Amino acid sequence: MLIIGIAGGTGSGKTTVVHQIMNELPESEVGIISQDSYYKETNHLSYDERILINFDHPRAIDFELLVSHLKELKAGKTIHQPVYSFVTHNRTIDTITTAPRKVMLVEGILILANPELRDLFDIKIYVHADSDERLIRRLKRDIAERGRDMTEVLNRYQNTLKPMHEQFIEPTKGFADIIIPNDKYNTVAIDVVRAVINQKIL
């Protein structure tokens, strides 16, 4: 199994890169795991307490479960990924049954910040985008998909996202094997990754 980690700041275009990599690859051979599914469950907190959690800090991620799940997949076992709700800021009771694939893509802002998780990746990718571009994408997404208003998103960006990006996410660029500038479509970088994957699954 080839495990590829795809990191980068919020709104950097990680999901777009995942789709570009998967394009033209056999769907049955490639699986995706999102760090967003692995926020810690917070049943012991009220909703008002949950909205105060700093979700851009490594503490918010259940890295232990994510590492355990990747090891199980590598051992040929099927896992049950948690499902996280950005509306309630908590895990739901649902899970996603995920079978092992020849290639697993793991994407998330903090996945290169955890040494144990980092060691499981055969290829480490960092998607870089200009901070203004990332903010615009984040605004559009959170308003359209997560029911946030503009003031809430901007406050969160200024008080949490930006400082956390500078402290925990941007430095992980140094661990990347490949840095993809996602201000525009980077054909060469995507083709290199696809070529490595094709070698693995042929």
N, C-alpha and C positions, 0 to 999 in steps of 0.2 A: 504494500500500500504506500502510495506517495501522498504525503501530507503537506499542503501548501498553506502558509499563513499569509493573510493579506491584511495589513494594518494601515493606519493613516488617520488623520484627524476627522472630527465630525464634518460631514458634508464634503469630504475630499473626493468622493466618487468611487469608494471601495466596491459598492454593489455594482456599479457600471462596469468596473474592471472584471469583477467575477463573471458577469454576463458575457463580456467580450471574450474572456478565456474559455467559457463553456460553449460559446458559439461554434458550431461545426464539430464539437466533440460528442461522442455517443452518450446520451443521457443516462443510460444504464451503468456507465462506468464511472460517473462523477457524482459526488454528493457534496452538500454544503452544510456547514455548521456555523451559526451566527453567535458571536459573543453575547449579543443582546438577549439570547434565550437563557443565559446563565447568570443573570443578576440574582443575587441572593434572595431567597424568599423572606418576606417581612410580615408574616401573619401576626407576629406579636406587637406590631405597631398599628396605630390608627392611621387613617388616610392623611390627616393633617401632619402626622409625624413622618409619614413616608415621603410626602412631597418635599420635605426638607433634606432628604438624603442626597449626598453628593454622588451622583451616578457616574461621574467622570473620574472618580478616584478608584485605584485598583482594589481598595477595600470592598467596593460595591459588587465585585465580581466573585462568583463561586468558582475560582480557578481549580480548586480541588476536584470538584465534580467534572469540570470540563476536561482536565487532564485524565481523570479516571475513565471518562467516556471515550476519549481518543485512544487510550491504551486498550480498551475493550474492543473497539472497532479494529484496531491493528491486529488483535488476537483472533479476529474473525467472528466476534460476537455482535449481536444486534443490540442497540441501545434505545432508550426512551428519552429523547430530548425534552427538557422542560419548555413550556410555552409561557412567555412573559407578556403581560398587558401594560402598555404605556399609559392606558387610561386610569387603571387602578394603582399603578406603580407596584405591582406585585405579580408573582407567578399565579397562573390559573391552575385548575385541577387537571387540565388536559396535558397530554404529552404527544410528541411526534416520534413514531417508530422509525428508526433509521438503521438500515442494514449497511454492512461494510461495502465499500466500493474500491476500485483500483486507485482512484484519486479522491481525496477529501480536501475540499477548500474550506479553510477556517477564516472567517473575516470578523474584524472588530477593532475598535480604537486602541485597546490596551493589550492585545494578544502578544505583542513582543515585549511587554513590560514584565512578564512572568518567566523567570529562568527555566523552570521545569517544563512549561508549555513550549517555550522557545526551542528547547532541546528536541521536542517531538517533530518539529517542522523540517522537512527535507529542503524546502525552498521558502525563504522569507522575503516577502514583498512589502514595500512601503509606498503608498499612493500619496503623492504630494500635490497640494493645490494651494493657491494663494489664499490668505486668510479672509480677504473680502469676499472671494468667491465661495468659500466654505460657509461664511455667515449667511449669504444670500440663499444658498441651497438649504441651509438649516431652517431659515425663516419660512421658506416656501413649504418645506416638508412638515414642520411641526404645526403650522397653521392648517394646512390641507389635510394631513393624515392623523394628527394627534390632538386636534381640538384646542390648541393653545392660541393665545392672542399675541399680537406683536410685542407689546410691552413686556409680557412674561418671558418671551423668547429672548428679547434683547437683554433684559436684566440677567437672565440665566447665563447668556453668552458672556456678558461682561464680568459677572461675579464668580462664575464657576468654570464654564467651558474654556475660556481663553487662558486663565491661569493654570488650569489642569493640563491643557494642551502643552503649554510651555514647560510645565514641570515633569509630566509623565509620558506624554505621547511623542512630541517632537524629538526628544533624546533617543527614542527607540529606532529612529531612522538609521542610527549607527549600526544596528544589528542586521539590517536588511541586506540580502544578496542582490536584490534588484530594486531600484527606486524608479517608480513610474510617475512622471510629471503629468497630472491629469487635467491641466488647463486646456489641453487639446488632446485629441485622440492619438495615442502613441502606438503606432502600428508595430514598430520594431520590437519594443519591450513585450507587447502582447504575443507577437509571433514567436519570440524566444521561449516564453513560458509554454505556449501551446506545443512547440517542438519537443520540449522536455517531457511534457505530459504524453504526447503521442508515442514517444519512445517507450514510455512506461506501460501504456495500455495496449500496444500492438503485440 
